[in-house]
Amino acid sequence: MTLIRDITPPPECTVRFISDLHLAHKRSRAPQPELFAKMMDGVDLLILCGDTAETRETCAEREHSLALRHELRERCLARGIETIELAGNHDPDIKLQMVRLNGGRIVAMHGHALLSAVSPWSREYLRCKKDIQSLIRSHPKAFHSLTDRLELTRLISIELGKNVPPAEPARVTSVGRLIREIHHCFWPPQRPLNIVTAWLTCGVRAELFARRYVPEAHLLIIGHFHRGGRWQFGSRTILNTGAWFEHATPYAVDVRNGTLLRYFPLHPS
């Protein structure tokens, strides 16, 4: 099984990295025709850094999301854009976990491997916490070996995908919807705390991961945390591509000839 792919794009090839489209998710703002056009403008190779679709085993949106992902692939193909898809915790059917460009100077992944439990704030994790902790204990080499770490991340994502909460009823009053939203965001109490902690420590976690597993990387590109960000640790730049979600902003990273061209929002939050 190939978890890591090494590539050297041809000269003058513009490579764009985006993530977290979450196609068909009720909070996703993708796809929109004008955003698709902007997403693909001037691109030769598009690298989708995980959570492109909702393909978890028990996800109610799975079939719709698969159809939208197929449509995205067809749009890229029609425009002559090559695509590489990386796995996220919401699309664990994708096997590839990481791509390294130009001899490993540029590394991209979803970002869920930064956290041993993948998404410790999620309801899926809270449903199967004991199983996830058992998986972590069964992979002691994951804290020293990159391939073992990525394989553990893949297995945890599959396990989380078996525990997606059921979809909301089709008919729900505005008051009921508000109560559900409050419950979703603030219960149990450790959920918002874990989310905020993840946001605040994202850059540092990424740097520690890079030091241990990909020390040769001068540029590390991640998503997963749904908050764009840029951090500098010596000669290493870390960029987060945000998310196509309500109350979030999707960012793109453009690279050419092994050099960062730009990091920019695809639309305002």
N, C-alpha and C positions, 0 to 999 in steps of 0.2 A: 504494500500500500504506500503510495507517494503522499507524504505529508508536507514536503518542502519542494518547491520548484525553483531552480536557478535559471535565470535568463539574462541575456545581454541584448537589449533592444538595438536595432540597427541605428546608425547615425541619423540624427535629425528626426527620429521617431518621438512624437509627443505622447508621453504616458500620463494618463490621469487616474488618480485614485479617489474613489468615493466609497461610502459605506452606509449601512443602516437605512435602506429604503423601506424595509418592512412592508413590502407590497401586500395589499389587502388587509393589513392591520387597521382596526377602526380609528386609530390615532395617526395613521400615516397620511402625509400630504403628497405622496407619489402614487401613481403617476399622473402628471399633468402634461399635456402636449408641449406647452411652452417651456416647461422645466426640463423635459426630456431633450428638447432641442438645445437648450443651453448646456445641459449635462454632456452632450456629445460634440459640441462645437469645437472644431480644430483638433480633435483627438484621433490618434492612430491606434493606440492600445488603451483600453479601459479596464482597470483592475477594480473589481467590486470586492471590497474588504469585509465581507460577511454581513449577515442579517439582511440580505437582499430580499428574501422571501420568508414566508411563515410555513415551514415544512415540518414542524415538529409532529410527532406521531399522533397526538390526540388534539391537535389544534383545529378548531372549527373552521378556520379560514383556509385550510391547507389546499384544497382543490382550486379555489379561486386564485390563491397566491401562486400556485404552480402555473396556472394559465397566464397570469400577468408576467411571471418571470420568462416564460416562453416568448411572450410578446416583446419583452425587452431584448432578448437575444436576437429575435428576428429584426427588430429595428436597428440594432447595431450591425448585423450582417448586411442589411440593405444599404447601410452607409459605408460599408467597407471597413468597419471598426472591429479589430480583434478584441476579444474579451477573455479575461481570466477571472474566475470566480473563486473566492476563498470562503471557507466555512465560518459561520458565526454560531452562536448558541441557538438562534432561531431557525437556522437552516442547516442542521447537522447531516442532511443527506449529501452535502458537498464534502468530499474527502480532503481536499487540499487545504492545509492550515496556514501556510506561510509562503511568500514569494520573496526571493532575494535577487536583486538586480545588480549588475556591474560588479560581480565578484563579492557581493555581500555588503557593499557600501550603502545600499538602500535596501531596507527590509520593510515589508508590509504584512500585516496580519489583522485579524479582527480586533484583538485586544482582550478577549476573554481569558486567554492563557496567563494574563498578568495576575489573575486571582485564582488561588488554588481551588476554590469552590465555584468558579466561573461567574455565577451571579448570586452572591449570598443575600441580596435584598429581595430576590424573586419569590413569588408564592410557590413556584415549582420547587425551589430549593427547600423552603420551609415544609413542604409536603413530604420530601424524601431525604431530609437532612442526614439521617443515620446511614442510608444507602450511599450517599455521596461521600461521607466521611470514611466509610468502609472502603470505597474505591480509592480514595487518597492514600489510605494506609497500605493498600495492596500494591502501590506503585512508588516505593521508596526512591527509586532511581530518578524519578521525575524532577527532583530538586537539583540534579547534577547533569542530566542529559536532556538536550533540546528535543530530540525525537520522542523520548519518554514523556516529557512535559506536554508536548503537543498531542500525543496519543491519549494521555490521561484527560486532557481537555476535551478531546473528541468523545471519549466514553462518557464523561460527565454530562456533556451536552445531549447525548442520546438519552441518558437516564432522565435528565430534566424534561426532555421532550415527551416522556411517557406520563408526565404529571401536570400537564397544562390544565388549569381550572376550566370548568365548562363555560360555554358562552353565555352571555346575559340573555334573558328572555327577550323575544322580539318586541313585545309590548311592555313598556315600562313608563310610568309617569315621570314628569320632570322632577318631582320631589324624590321619587324612588331613584332616579338617575343621579341626583345630587348626593343622596345617601350612599349609593354605590361608589361614587367617585371619592367621597371622603373616606369610606372604608378601604378602598383600593390604595389610596395614598398614605394613610396614617395607621393602618392596622395590619399586623401587630406593631407595637411601638418601635421595635428594632428595625422595621422596614425603612422608614424615612431616615433613621440614623445611619443605617448601612449605605443608603444611597448618597447622602451628603458626604459621608466619609470617603466613599469611592471617588466622588468628584474632587474632593480636596487633595486626595493622595494619588490621583491618576498619573501626573507627570513623574513623581518620584518613583512610583511603582514601575513605570515604563523604563526609567533609567536603570533601576536595579535589575530588571529583567534583561535589558540590553547588556549590562556589564557581565552578567552571568552566562547568557546564552548566545548573544550576537555582538561581542565586543568590537568587531570590525565595522559595525554599522555607524555611518555618519548621519544617516537619516532614518528614523523609525516612524512609520505611519500606522496609526491605529484608529479604531472607531469604538464601538461597544458602550461607551460611557454617556453618549448622547449630548455631550457638551464639547464644543470645539475648544481647542487650546493649543498654545505653542509654548514649548519649554526648551531652554538651552542649557546643556550640561557640558561644559568644555567645548569640544569640537562636534558634539552630537546634538542634532536637532530632533525634537519629538513633536509630531503634529497629530492632533485628533480631528477627525473628519466630521464630528457632530452627528446629526441625524435628521431624517426627513419626517420629523414628528411635530405635532403641535407643541408650541412653547420651546422649540429647539431650532437650530439652524444647520443645514447641511453645508459642509465645506468640501472643496476639491483641492487636491494637491497635483500640480503639474511638474513633471520631470522630463528633462531632455539631456541626452549625452551624459547621464549619471549626475546631473546637476539640478538642484531645485530651482524651478522657474518662478513659481508663485503658489501661494496658499490663499484661497479666497472663498467667500460665501457664495453659494449658488442662488440663494434668495434670502431676503431679510427675514428675521424671526418674527 
